Amino acid sequence: MTGATHPTPEPRTPTSRPGGRSARVRADVVAATLAEVTEKGYDGLTVEAVATRSGVHKATLYRRWGGVDGLIADALTASADQPWPLPDTGDLQQDLRRITQEVFSVFTDPELGSTPTALISAAQRSDAGAAALRAFFAARHHQAAEVAERAVARGELPAGTEGAEVVRAATAPLYFRLLVSGEPLDARTAERAADAAALAARAGLFTSTPAAPEQN
């Protein structure tokens, strides 16, 4: 549905230079995009509104971002670039619990949760947004894989454990409830998801080479 309700050019990857005015412009545009999509959703998002809120001329937005789909995609890219401090408790299960608790806390917060929910919903409405969303989650899973890699180094998990898959297994049940089924999500459910992923990881279910079945 790329551009289906917005007669804008095909989105392009924005060009930017690190630091200086270009970085400030991008930061202002991303902040304005997040604010607009939170308030109005995908259908109400316009380049003109982002231009007004950010103070960046709409011609610049069209030239660098191509339209609303490019704005949404870059907002996700900017989010993926933000550092994510990871827990390091010395225990995989506790680390995963803290990760799932963070997801639960952010998405269910009355003030904070509306923005990521709106951004993800909007991203699913366009090809560029959907690609950026996949890249966002891939980057987050790759980054958080460190908690499983530490567990392997401690001897808590078998060698060859795919850390990103461990994190994906811990967080996927939360995202399913939040974004797909609409089922209620509470702290205990988030904790159980982490515990299940830790148990499966310790059993070797996320190793790159699955264990051979036991012979009777």
C-alpha positions as CSV (number, residue, x, y, z in Angstrom):
1,M,0.0,0.0,0.0
2,T,2.9,2.3,-0.6
3,G,1.5,5.8,-1.0
4,A,-2.0,4.5,-1.4
5,T,-3.6,7.4,0.4
6,H,-0.9,10.0,-0.1
7,P,-0.1,11.3,-3.6
8,T,3.6,11.6,-2.9
9,P,6.7,10.5,-4.8
10,E,8.2,7.1,-4.1
11,P,10.1,7.2,-0.8
12,R,13.9,7.4,-1.0
13,T,16.6,6.7,1.5
14,P,17.4,10.1,3.0
15,T,20.8,11.5,2.5
16,S,22.5,12.8,5.6
17,R,25.9,13.8,6.8
18,P,27.0,13.1,10.4
19,G,27.0,16.1,12.7
20,G,26.3,19.7,11.9
21,R,23.1,21.2,10.4
22,S,22.2,18.1,8.5
23,A,22.0,16.0,11.7
24,R,20.0,18.7,13.4
25,V,17.5,18.9,10.5
26,R,17.1,15.1,10.6
27,A,16.6,15.1,14.3
28,D,13.9,17.8,14.0
29,V,12.1,16.0,11.2
30,V,12.2,12.6,13.0
31,A,10.8,14.2,16.2
32,A,8.1,16.0,14.2
33,T,7.2,12.7,12.3
34,L,6.9,10.8,15.6
35,A,4.7,13.5,17.1
36,E,2.4,13.7,14.0
37,V,2.0,9.9,13.6
38,T,1.3,9.6,17.3
39,E,-1.5,12.2,17.1
40,K,-2.9,11.4,13.7
41,G,-1.8,7.9,12.6
42,Y,-0.7,7.0,9.1
43,D,-3.8,8.3,7.3
44,G,-3.4,11.7,8.9
45,L,0.3,12.1,8.4
46,T,1.3,14.7,5.8
47,V,4.5,16.2,4.7
48,E,3.0,19.6,5.1
49,A,2.3,19.0,8.8
50,V,5.7,17.6,9.4
51,A,7.2,20.6,7.7
52,T,5.2,23.0,9.9
53,R,6.1,21.2,13.1
54,S,9.7,20.7,12.3
55,G,10.4,24.1,10.8
56,V,11.9,22.4,7.7
57,H,10.6,23.4,4.3
58,K,8.4,20.8,2.7
59,A,10.6,21.0,-0.5
60,T,13.5,19.7,1.6
61,L,11.3,16.9,3.0
62,Y,10.3,15.8,-0.4
63,R,13.8,16.0,-1.7
64,R,15.5,14.1,1.2
65,W,12.7,11.8,2.3
66,G,10.4,11.5,-0.8
67,G,7.2,11.6,1.2
68,V,5.4,10.3,4.3
69,D,6.6,6.7,3.7
70,G,10.2,7.8,3.7
71,L,9.6,9.8,6.8
72,I,8.2,6.8,8.7
73,A,11.1,4.6,7.5
74,D,13.7,7.1,8.6
75,A,12.0,7.5,12.0
76,L,12.5,3.7,12.5
77,T,16.0,3.9,11.3
78,A,16.8,6.7,13.7
79,S,15.2,4.7,16.5
80,A,17.4,1.6,15.7
81,D,20.4,3.9,15.9
82,Q,19.7,4.8,19.5
83,P,21.8,2.9,22.1
84,W,20.0,0.3,24.1
85,P,21.6,-0.3,27.5
86,L,21.4,-4.1,28.1
87,P,21.0,-5.8,31.5
88,D,24.0,-7.7,32.8
89,T,22.9,-9.6,35.9
90,G,25.1,-12.6,35.4
91,D,22.0,-14.8,34.8
92,L,20.3,-15.3,31.4
93,Q,16.8,-15.7,32.8
94,Q,17.1,-12.4,34.8
95,D,18.5,-10.6,31.8
96,L,15.7,-11.7,29.6
97,R,13.1,-10.8,32.3
98,R,14.5,-7.3,32.3
99,I,14.3,-7.0,28.6
100,T,10.7,-8.2,28.4
101,Q,9.8,-6.0,31.4
102,E,11.2,-3.0,29.4
103,V,9.1,-3.9,26.4
104,F,6.0,-4.3,28.6
105,S,6.7,-1.0,30.5
106,V,7.2,1.1,27.4
107,F,4.3,-0.2,25.4
108,T,1.8,-0.1,28.2
109,D,2.9,3.3,29.6
110,P,0.0,5.7,29.1
111,E,2.3,8.4,27.9
112,L,5.2,6.5,26.2
113,G,3.3,3.6,24.6
114,S,1.3,5.5,22.0
115,T,4.3,6.5,20.0
116,P,5.9,3.1,19.3
117,T,2.5,1.6,18.7
118,A,1.5,4.3,16.2
119,L,4.9,4.1,14.4
120,I,4.8,0.3,14.0
121,S,1.2,0.5,12.8
122,A,2.1,3.1,10.3
123,A,5.2,1.2,9.1
124,Q,3.0,-1.7,8.2
125,R,1.1,0.4,5.8
126,S,3.9,0.9,3.3
127,D,6.7,-1.2,1.7
128,A,9.4,1.2,2.8
129,G,8.0,1.3,6.3
130,A,7.7,-2.4,6.5
131,A,11.3,-2.9,5.3
132,A,12.5,-0.4,7.9
133,L,10.5,-2.1,10.6
134,R,12.1,-5.5,9.8
135,A,15.5,-3.8,9.9
136,F,14.7,-2.2,13.2
137,F,13.8,-5.5,14.9
138,A,16.8,-7.2,13.3
139,A,19.1,-4.6,14.7
140,R,17.6,-4.7,18.1
141,H,17.7,-8.5,18.2
142,H,21.3,-8.5,17.0
143,Q,22.3,-6.0,19.7
144,A,20.5,-7.8,22.5
145,A,22.0,-11.1,21.5
146,E,24.9,-10.0,23.7
147,V,23.0,-11.3,26.8
148,A,23.0,-14.8,25.3
149,E,26.6,-14.5,24.2
150,R,27.6,-13.7,27.7
151,A,25.6,-16.7,28.9
152,V,27.5,-19.0,26.5
153,A,30.8,-17.6,27.8
154,R,29.7,-18.4,31.3
155,G,28.9,-21.9,30.3
156,E,25.2,-21.3,31.0
157,L,24.2,-22.0,27.4
158,P,25.6,-24.5,24.9
159,A,28.1,-23.3,22.4
160,G,26.6,-22.3,19.1
161,T,23.5,-20.7,20.7
162,E,22.0,-18.1,18.3
163,G,21.6,-15.1,20.7
164,A,19.3,-13.2,18.4
165,E,16.9,-16.1,18.3
166,V,16.8,-16.3,22.1
167,V,15.9,-12.6,22.4
168,R,13.3,-13.0,19.6
169,A,11.7,-15.9,21.4
170,A,11.5,-13.9,24.6
171,T,9.9,-10.8,23.1
172,A,7.8,-12.2,20.3
173,P,4.9,-13.3,22.6
174,L,4.7,-9.7,23.9
175,Y,4.6,-8.1,20.5
176,F,2.0,-10.7,19.4
177,R,-0.4,-9.5,22.2
178,L,0.4,-5.9,21.7
179,L,0.2,-5.6,18.0
180,V,-1.7,-8.6,16.6
181,S,-4.2,-10.3,18.9
182,G,-4.9,-7.4,21.2
183,E,-4.9,-9.7,24.2
184,P,-4.1,-8.1,27.6
185,L,-0.5,-8.0,28.6
186,D,0.7,-7.9,32.2
187,A,4.0,-8.1,33.9
188,R,3.6,-11.8,34.7
189,T,3.0,-12.7,31.1
190,A,6.2,-10.8,30.2
191,E,8.1,-12.7,32.8
192,R,6.8,-16.0,31.6
193,A,7.9,-15.3,28.1
194,A,11.4,-14.6,29.3
195,D,11.4,-17.7,31.4
196,A,10.3,-19.9,28.6
197,A,13.0,-18.5,26.2
198,A,15.7,-19.1,28.9
199,L,14.5,-22.7,29.5
200,A,14.5,-23.4,25.7
201,A,17.9,-21.8,25.3
202,R,19.4,-23.9,28.1
203,A,17.9,-27.0,26.4
204,G,19.9,-26.2,23.3
205,L,16.9,-25.3,21.1
206,F,18.5,-22.2,19.7
207,T,21.9,-23.7,18.7
208,S,23.0,-23.4,15.1
209,T,23.3,-27.1,14.9
210,P,20.3,-28.9,16.5
211,A,21.1,-31.7,18.8
212,A,20.6,-35.2,17.3
213,P,17.5,-37.0,18.6
214,E,18.1,-39.5,21.4
215,Q,18.2,-43.2,20.4
216,N,16.0,-45.6,22.1
